[in-house]
Amino acid sequence: MGYTTAAFDNLMNLASRPKHFVRGYEFYINCGVDAFDRQHWLMAEQLNRRLIPWIRSYSDEKFFLFVHYWDPHLPYIQPKKYREIFHHEKGNLTDLRVLEAPAGYEYVPGWGKVGEFADGDVAAPYGPHPTVNIDLYDGEIAYMDSAIGDVIEALEDNGVLEETLLILTSDHGEQLGQHGLSNYGWEHDGLHDAVTHVPLIMRYPKKLAKGVRIKGFCQHIDILPTILDLLDVRTDILEIDGKSVIPLLKGEKIRDRIFMESSGGQRAIRTDEWKLIADEWTQRPHRELELYNVKDDPMEMINLAKTEKKKVQELREALHGWVRANLKEGETDLVIYEDWKQLNMRGLEYQQKITRFLESLKS
């Protein structure tokens, strides 16, 4: 369609060298800090040093940009002023927004149930610092906001902001210890809403009204047809799974439930009222089925799987039916992958080899 396409990313540095991240781009700018699997150490300011000059150089062309930041993400290595911006006092709830769940408990949105979220330092899963806390995570968000602001300023300075469609989203949220550090950890294991409910923010003054907040289910697969819809391009010939989210602006629904899956073998089905999480597709020791009434229990604290057996059966049948409908005859279920240890070992061996090489250059 005459667009110059560019990606600012470093996912090609993953141990598996995934080439599909490069496909479709005239420019693929690998902003990685090194050549092996430490992609999450990339800071937003490092990426922007490549991105903003590109915007200046190509602002006279129609362009499509995919820009992938790692902030906010472990390791929390944001600049010092963003490490010290928030100071929550452990045990003090006066600086937090505390709500009452219909199920009868108090919770802080994004943090978890009062008395059970990680209020204070916990051991860092990895990175240069021994501990992490929610203040540091919030500081990462503030740092990311600032970096995005720099990009918006660059678009404005080059006279293309008002004609540019901006879409901000994320691939996942974080557990932050909400469902027990021993079970799900600090990061994004599991399929609770803390992980799967992510932002979708769009700005396009030509066609989208300012300040409109909408409710309803949509997923990442809906972003492509939404972009094409805003460009007045028909998508039915593509036979893709996604749906444009524009009908949501008119109060319509585009789906009444969503299905989710993770590389760890878990799958989930989510409706307005219910969420079922299951991991029976893996041969590892299974976690117990999790069923939540998410209207009454927004933090997914009260597992009803043993008492609401009829609802479990209904949702399991729908989940298994979705899996069957999406697997062609003879096709391998890609969620069932038991060789993670071997893959990780190959990546670790490669990383150690490169590290030894870099050390030899210094000697």
N, C-alpha and C positions, 0 to 999 in steps of 0.2 A: 504493500500500500504506500510505498515511497517513504517509509520511516527509516531513519538511521537508528540501528539498535545497538545498545551497549549494556554490559553487565559489569558492575563493580562488586566483587565477590572474592571469596577464596576457598570455596567448597571443593574445588579441584584438588586441594591439598589433603583431603581426607585419605586415609590409608588405602581405600578401595579405588581411588582415582576415578570418580564418577564422571564420565565424559558427557553425560546428558545435561550437566549444568552449563556446558559451553554451547550446545546446539542452538542455532537460531540467532546468534549475535554476531554482528559485523565486528564489534570490539568486545573482547572479554579481557577486562583489566583485573588481573590477579593481585589483590592488595595484601596478600598474605605476608606475615612477618618472617616466615621461613618455608622451606620446601616440604616439610613433613607434617604430621598430624597434630599440629598445635593451633588449628585454625581459630579457636575461640580466644586466643590472646590478641587478636586484632582489635585495636581501639578505634573509636569513631573518628577521631581527629586524623588518624593515619589514612583511613579511607577517604575522608574529605579532602586531604591533600592531593589525591588523584582525581576525585570527582569534580570539585568546583572549577579547576582549570578546564576540564573537559566541557562543562556547561558553557563557560565563556567562549570556548572555541567553536562549539556547534549550536549555539543558540539561534543561529539564522537558518537552521535546518529543522524539519519535523523529526522529532526523536522519541524513542521509547527507551526508558532507562529501568533496569532492574538493579536496585541498590540494596545490598544485604549487609546490615550491621550486626555485630555480635553483642553490643551493649543493649540492654542490661543482661548480662550472662556471667556466670563464673568463668574465670577468676575475676573478682572485683578489683580491677586495676585502674579505675578511673583516676583522674588528677586529684591531688590532695584536697583542693577546695570542695570537690564533690564527695569526698570521703567524710568530710566533717560538717556537712550541711544540715544533717538531721541528728537530733539528740533525744531519742525516746528514753525515758527513765523506766527501768524495769519495774513492773508491778503497778505503774501509774497509768490509768486509763483516761485521764482527763484530756490528754492531747489526741485522743483517738475517737473515731466515729463508732459508737457502740449501738447496735441494733438488737431488737428482741425477735427471735425466730418464732414462728407459730408453733414449732415443736417444743418451745419452752426454755430455750437457752439464749444467752447473750453471745453476740459475735461481733467481730470487727471485719467488715468487708475487705477481702484480699489477704487478711491475716489469719482468720480462723476463729474457732470457738474460744470465748474468754476462759482462761485457765488452762488451755491446751495448746495454744500456738507458741511458737518459739520466741518467747519474750526475753531477749538477751542473746549473748554469744553462744554459738554452737561450733563444734569442730568443722573446719572447712574441708569439703571433700577433696579439694586439690587447690593448687595455686600458691602464690608467694606468702600468703598470710595464714596464720594458724587457725583463726576463727573468722566467722562471718555472722552477720545479723541483719535484721530487716532494714535498719537505718542505712546500711551499706547498699542494699538492694534499691532502696528508694533514691539514694544518691546516684546510683547507676541510671535510674530512670530520668533524673534531673539532667544528668550529663548527656543522655540520648536526646532529650528535648532540646538542649542547647545546640547539639550538632545538627539536628533537623532544622532548627531555626537558621543556622548558617546556610544551609542549602536553599531554603525558601528565600533568604535574602539574596543569594546569588541569582536565583531565577528572577527575582524582582529587579535587581540591578541590571540584568540583561534584557529586560522588557518582555519576558515570556511567562511570568507568573499567572496572569489572568487568563491565559489561553492554555494552561497546562493542567491536566487532570492529575491530582496527587492522591495516591492511595497509600495509607499506612496500615500495616497489619503486622502480625507476629506469627511465628510457627508454633509457639506454645507459651503457656504461662509457667509458673513455678509453684511447687508444693510448699516450700518454705517451712517444712516440718508439720504441715497441717494434719496429716494423717499418720503421724508417728514416724520419727526419724529412722527407727529400726525397720519399718515396713516399706516406706516410700521415699524417704530421704529428703534432702533439702532441695533437690532440683525438680525434674519433670518426669519422674517415673509415675506410671499409673494414668488413668483416664478420668480422674475427677475433674469437676468444673474448674478448679484452681489451675489445671493444666490446659484444658481444652477450650475454655471460654476466653477468647482473645479479642483484642480491639480490631475494628474495621472502621477506619476514618477516611472519608473521601471529600475532596474539595475540587469543585469545578464550577466556577461562577456562571459559566455559560448555560449550564443545564441543571445544576443542583442548588437548591435553596440553602441559605446559611443557617446554621444552628439547629438543624432538624435532627432529632434523636428517634430512631426507629427500633421496634422490637420485632423479633421473629428469627427463625433459624436460617442461617446461611453458612457456607463453608468456603474454604480456599478455592475449591473447584468452581465456585461461582464468580471469581474475580475476572477470569478471561471473558466469559460471555457478557459480563457487566461492561467491561471496557469496550467490547465490540458493539454492544447496544448503544452506548453513549456516542459511538462513532456512526450510528445508523447503519451498521453492517449486520445482515442476517446471519444467524449462526446455525440454523437447522441443518444445513448441509454437512456440518462438522460431526454430528452425532456424538457430542460430548455429554458428560454427565452433569456438568454444572448448569446453573440457571441464573439469568440476570437478576440482580437484587432490586432493580428499578421498580418492579411491582410493589415491593415493600413500602416504598414512598407513598403509594396510593392506598395503603392499608390492607393490601392483599397478602396472602401467604404464598410462599413458593415451595414450602414443604412443611409437613406437620411432625416430622421426626428426623433425626440424623443418626448416622452410624459412624463409629470411630474405631480405629485400630492402632496398635503400637507395635514397634519392632520386637518388643518383648513377648508377643503372643497374646496380649490382651485385646479384647474387643468390647465395645459398649454400644448401647442404643439409648437415645435420649429423646423424651417427649416433653411437652410442657410441664407435666407433673411427675414423671418417673425417669429414673436412670438405672439401668442394669449394666454391671461390669462383670465380665467373665474372662477367664484365660484358659479354657479347656482345649485350645488349639495348640498348646505346647506340651511337650513331654516332660518338662521340668515339674517339680512339686507345685501343685496348683494352689493358688490363693483361694480363699472361700469366695463364693458368689457374693456380690455386693448389690443390694437393691435399696435405692433411696427415693423417698418422696421429696423431690427437690423444691416443691412449693412450700412445704412445711419445714423442711430441713435443708436450707440453702447451703450449708457448709458440709453436707453429706456426712453427718456424724452418726446417724442412727440407722444401722443396717437391718432392713426388714426382710431379708431373704428367707429367713426361717419361719416367719409368721405370715407373709403374703405370698404363699406358694403358687396360688393361681396366677397372680401377676407375674411372678418369675417365669412360669411356664409360657405365658402369653408372649412375654418379651424375648425369651430364649428362642421360641419358635420363629419369631420375626427376625431375630438376629441371624439364626442359622439359615433361614430362607434367603436373606440378603446375601450371605456368603455363597450359597449354592447358585444363586442367580448371576453372580459375578464371576464364577469360575467356569471357564469353558471345559468341555469334556477332555479329560486327560491332562489338564493344566495343574501345575503345582501351586498350592496355596503359599503365597510368598511370605505370609506372616510366620509360617512354620519354618524356622531356621535355627538349628541347634548347634551351629558351628561357630558361634560368636567368639569362643575362646581362641580357636585356631586363627580366625581373622585378626583378632586383637594382637595375638602373638606375632603375626607377620608384620603388622604395623609397628609394634614395639621394636622388633629386630631392625627394621629399616630406620626407625628414629635413632636407635643406638648407633647404627653405622654412620649416619650423617653427623651425629654429635661427635663421634671420634674423629671424623674428617675435619670438622670445624675446629676442634681442639688442636689438631695437628697443624693447622694453618697459623695458629697463634704461637706455636713453639719455635 
